[in-house]
């Protein structure tokens, strides 16, 4: 068995260097690494003698995160039974991958595993969440900005605290260990998402196919967060809006749910406008 690793990047050479450097001390190293670079210009990877192989696939048309991950997984050797898919702005600890693989081998129906992910300030990122229901979706869409601690937004963020390994509705796509057989069986990431919610959708479809999503807080990683989105705030808000609607439409299709989808869409539109207004205010110079 060979472990594969896929990193999807966008103008990420600085953080990619840091991530690959953090792998140097890992107790388990991937046998093959594929970097799918969605940047306009070609990425030059650093020298990484501690890795058996590193391939860069340049996709300047930027097909999105999920599509990039699918391209990378398809390029891995066939004997890669387990695959890490991640962002470049991650730093792993020496035993992150080993801890995930140990749990993976103990759970024959697990499809995806994720570590506890911390922000740079040490706070815990909500990387293990329940699948959003209609009630949670409406409450979060309408109130998530004005009242961040409302019960629907709290439910949306999920139960990611605690030290016990447990099943979760979905796991953050910033760092995932995937059973390749399961990933291929469900068709990989849905390429209809450019960014955001592709990990929610993946967790949902894995569950529908009979696989589990396992949160392993004994494995840890640090997420520097939002590296590729910081310079394009408005576009990312639009992408989040469209991706959220796509997921709700997939999970609750048909005319029966049309009024509910309309309410959620209106809530997401309000959310997008409020966030855009806040960003404009913050960007104005002080008088």
C-alpha positions as CSV (number, residue, x, y, z in Angstrom):
1,X,0.0,0.0,0.0
2,X,1.2,3.5,-0.9
3,X,-0.2,6.7,0.7
4,X,-0.9,9.5,-1.8
5,X,-1.2,13.2,-1.1
6,X,-2.9,15.8,-3.2
7,X,-2.5,19.6,-2.6
8,X,-4.6,22.1,-4.5
9,X,-3.0,25.5,-4.7
10,X,-3.7,29.0,-5.9
11,X,-0.8,31.4,-5.8
12,X,0.4,29.6,-2.7
13,X,4.1,29.1,-3.1
14,X,5.0,30.6,0.3
15,X,2.6,28.5,2.4
16,X,3.2,25.4,0.2
17,X,6.8,25.6,1.2
18,X,5.9,25.6,4.9
19,X,3.5,22.7,4.5
20,X,5.9,20.5,2.6
21,X,8.6,21.4,5.2
22,X,6.3,20.2,8.0
23,X,6.1,16.8,6.3
24,X,9.8,16.4,6.8
25,X,9.3,15.1,10.4
26,X,6.2,13.1,9.7
27,X,6.3,9.5,11.0
28,X,4.5,8.4,7.8
29,X,5.4,10.0,4.5
30,X,3.4,9.8,1.3
31,X,4.8,7.7,-1.4
32,X,3.5,10.1,-4.1
33,X,2.6,13.8,-3.9
34,X,0.7,15.7,-6.6
35,X,0.3,19.5,-6.5
36,X,-2.6,20.7,-8.6
37,X,-1.8,24.4,-9.2
38,X,-4.8,26.5,-10.3
39,X,-2.7,29.7,-10.5
40,X,-2.3,31.7,-13.7
41,X,1.4,31.2,-13.7
42,X,3.4,28.0,-13.2
43,X,4.4,27.2,-9.7
44,X,8.0,26.1,-9.0
45,X,8.0,23.6,-6.2
46,X,10.7,23.7,-3.5
47,X,13.4,21.0,-3.4
48,X,12.0,18.2,-1.2
49,X,14.5,15.4,-1.0
50,X,12.5,13.8,1.9
51,X,9.6,13.0,-0.5
52,X,9.8,10.1,-2.8
53,X,8.1,12.0,-5.7
54,X,6.4,15.3,-6.3
55,X,4.5,16.2,-9.4
56,X,3.0,19.6,-10.3
57,X,0.0,19.7,-12.6
58,X,-0.7,23.2,-13.8
59,X,-4.4,24.2,-14.4
60,X,-4.3,28.0,-15.2
61,X,-8.0,28.0,-16.1
62,X,-8.7,27.4,-12.3
63,X,-11.4,24.7,-12.3
64,X,-11.9,25.0,-8.6
65,X,-10.9,23.2,-5.5
66,X,-12.9,20.0,-5.9
67,X,-12.1,19.6,-9.6
68,X,-8.4,20.2,-8.7
69,X,-8.6,17.5,-6.1
70,X,-10.2,15.0,-8.5
71,X,-7.4,15.7,-11.1
72,X,-4.8,15.1,-8.4
73,X,-6.3,11.8,-7.1
74,X,-6.6,10.5,-10.7
75,X,-2.9,11.3,-11.3
76,X,-1.7,9.2,-8.3
77,X,-0.3,5.7,-8.8
78,X,-3.0,3.0,-8.7
79,X,-1.6,1.4,-5.5
80,X,-2.4,4.5,-3.4
81,X,-5.3,3.0,-1.4
82,X,-5.4,6.0,1.0
83,X,-5.1,9.7,-0.1
84,X,-4.7,12.9,1.8
85,X,-6.4,15.8,0.1
86,X,-5.5,19.2,1.6
87,X,-5.0,22.9,1.3
88,X,-1.4,24.3,1.1
89,X,-1.9,26.5,4.2
90,X,-1.7,23.6,6.6
91,X,1.0,22.6,9.0
92,X,1.0,19.0,10.2
93,X,2.6,17.5,13.4
94,X,4.9,14.5,13.1
95,X,2.1,12.0,14.0
96,X,-0.9,13.6,12.2
97,X,-1.0,11.2,9.3
98,X,0.0,8.1,11.3
99,X,-2.9,8.8,13.8
100,X,-5.4,9.1,11.0
101,X,-4.2,5.9,9.3
102,X,-4.3,4.0,12.6
103,X,-8.0,4.9,13.0
104,X,-8.6,4.2,9.3
105,X,-7.4,0.6,9.6
106,X,-9.6,0.0,12.6
107,X,-12.8,1.1,10.8
108,X,-13.5,-0.9,7.6
109,X,-16.4,1.3,6.5
110,X,-14.8,4.7,7.0
111,X,-14.6,6.8,3.9
112,X,-13.1,10.0,5.2
113,X,-11.1,11.0,8.3
114,X,-10.2,14.4,9.6
115,X,-7.9,15.8,12.4
116,X,-8.6,18.5,14.9
117,X,-7.6,21.7,13.2
118,X,-6.4,24.7,15.1
119,X,-6.2,28.3,13.9
120,X,-2.9,30.2,14.1
121,X,-4.1,31.8,17.4
122,X,-4.6,28.4,18.9
123,X,-8.4,28.4,18.8
124,X,-10.1,25.2,17.5
125,X,-11.6,25.5,14.0
126,X,-15.0,23.8,13.6
127,X,-13.7,21.1,11.2
128,X,-16.3,18.4,12.1
129,X,-19.9,19.3,11.6
130,X,-23.4,17.9,11.3
131,X,-25.0,17.9,7.8
132,X,-27.1,21.1,7.6
133,X,-30.9,20.4,7.8
134,X,-33.5,22.8,6.4
135,X,-34.2,24.3,9.8
136,X,-30.5,24.9,10.5
137,X,-30.0,26.2,7.0
138,X,-32.7,28.8,7.3
139,X,-31.7,29.9,10.7
140,X,-28.0,30.2,9.9
141,X,-28.7,31.9,6.5
142,X,-31.0,34.5,8.1
143,X,-29.2,35.1,11.5
144,X,-25.6,33.9,11.1
145,X,-24.2,37.4,10.5
146,X,-26.4,39.5,12.8
147,X,-26.5,37.0,15.7
148,X,-23.4,34.6,15.4
149,X,-24.3,32.7,18.5
150,X,-27.8,31.8,17.5
151,X,-28.7,28.1,18.1
152,X,-28.9,27.4,14.3
153,X,-25.5,28.7,13.6
154,X,-24.1,26.9,16.6
155,X,-25.7,23.7,15.3
156,X,-24.3,24.4,11.8
157,X,-20.8,24.7,13.2
158,X,-21.2,21.3,14.8
159,X,-19.7,19.4,17.7
160,X,-16.0,19.6,17.1
161,X,-14.8,19.9,20.7
162,X,-13.8,16.9,22.8
163,X,-11.1,14.3,22.6
164,X,-12.9,11.2,21.5
165,X,-12.8,9.8,18.0
166,X,-16.4,9.9,16.6
167,X,-18.5,9.9,13.5
168,X,-19.4,13.3,11.9
169,X,-21.8,14.4,9.2
170,X,-18.9,16.0,7.2
171,X,-15.3,17.1,7.7
172,X,-13.4,20.1,6.6
173,X,-11.8,19.7,3.2
174,X,-8.7,21.6,4.4
175,X,-7.2,18.3,5.4
176,X,-8.8,14.9,4.7
177,X,-7.6,11.3,4.6
178,X,-9.8,9.5,2.1
179,X,-10.3,5.8,1.3
180,X,-9.6,6.0,-2.4
181,X,-12.1,3.2,-3.2
182,X,-14.9,5.1,-1.4
183,X,-13.9,8.4,-3.1
184,X,-13.9,6.8,-6.6
185,X,-17.2,4.9,-5.9
186,X,-19.1,8.2,-5.3
187,X,-17.4,10.0,-8.2
188,X,-15.0,12.2,-6.1
189,X,-15.9,15.8,-5.4
190,X,-18.8,17.3,-7.2
191,X,-17.2,19.6,-9.8
192,X,-20.3,21.8,-9.9
193,X,-18.9,23.5,-6.8
194,X,-16.2,26.0,-7.6
195,X,-15.4,26.5,-3.9
196,X,-17.1,25.9,-0.6
197,X,-19.5,23.1,0.3
198,X,-17.7,20.5,-1.8
199,X,-16.6,19.0,1.4
200,X,-20.2,19.1,2.9
201,X,-21.4,17.4,-0.3
202,X,-18.7,14.8,-0.2
203,X,-19.5,13.9,3.5
204,X,-23.2,13.6,2.6
205,X,-22.6,11.4,-0.4
206,X,-20.2,9.2,1.5
207,X,-22.8,8.6,4.1
208,X,-25.5,7.9,1.5
209,X,-23.2,5.3,0.0
210,X,-22.7,3.5,3.4
211,X,-19.4,5.0,4.4
212,X,-18.7,6.9,7.6
213,X,-16.9,10.3,8.2
214,X,-14.6,10.0,11.2
215,X,-13.3,12.9,13.3
216,X,-10.0,12.1,14.9
217,X,-9.1,14.8,17.4
218,X,-6.0,12.8,18.5
219,X,-4.6,13.9,15.2
220,X,-3.9,17.6,14.9
221,X,-3.0,20.2,12.3
222,X,-2.8,24.0,12.1
223,X,-4.7,25.9,9.4
224,X,-3.3,29.3,8.5
225,X,-6.7,30.0,6.9
226,X,-8.1,31.7,3.9
227,X,-4.7,32.2,2.1
228,X,-6.1,32.0,-1.4
229,X,-9.3,33.9,-0.7
230,X,-8.0,37.0,1.1
231,X,-7.5,39.0,-2.1
232,X,-10.9,38.3,-3.6
233,X,-13.5,38.7,-0.8
234,X,-16.5,39.6,-2.9
235,X,-15.9,36.7,-5.3
236,X,-15.6,34.2,-2.4
237,X,-18.8,35.5,-0.9
238,X,-20.6,34.9,-4.2
239,X,-19.1,31.4,-4.5
240,X,-20.2,30.6,-0.9
241,X,-23.8,31.8,-1.8
242,X,-24.0,29.7,-4.9
243,X,-22.5,26.6,-3.3
244,X,-24.8,26.7,-0.4
245,X,-27.8,26.9,-2.7
246,X,-26.4,24.1,-4.8
247,X,-26.1,21.8,-1.8
248,X,-29.6,22.6,-0.4
249,X,-31.1,22.1,-3.9
250,X,-29.3,18.7,-4.2
251,X,-30.3,17.5,-0.8
252,X,-33.9,18.8,-1.0
253,X,-34.9,18.7,-4.7
254,X,-38.3,19.0,-6.3
255,X,-41.3,21.4,-6.2
256,X,-42.3,20.5,-2.6
257,X,-39.2,22.2,-1.3
258,X,-39.2,25.1,-3.7
259,X,-40.6,27.6,-1.1
260,X,-38.0,26.6,1.5
261,X,-35.2,26.9,-1.1
262,X,-36.5,30.4,-1.9
263,X,-36.4,31.4,1.8
264,X,-32.8,30.1,2.2
265,X,-31.8,31.8,-1.0
266,X,-33.2,35.1,0.3
267,X,-31.4,34.7,3.6
268,X,-28.1,33.9,1.8
269,X,-28.5,37.0,-0.4
270,X,-29.0,39.2,2.7
271,X,-26.0,37.6,4.4
272,X,-23.8,38.3,1.3
273,X,-24.9,41.9,1.2
274,X,-24.3,42.5,4.9
275,X,-20.8,41.0,4.7
276,X,-20.0,42.9,1.6
277,X,-21.1,46.2,3.3
278,X,-19.0,45.4,6.3
279,X,-16.0,44.7,4.1
280,X,-16.5,48.0,2.4
281,X,-16.7,49.9,5.7
282,X,-13.5,48.2,6.9
283,X,-11.7,49.1,3.7
284,X,-12.5,52.8,3.9
285,X,-9.6,55.0,5.3
286,X,-10.2,56.7,8.6
287,X,-11.2,60.4,8.2
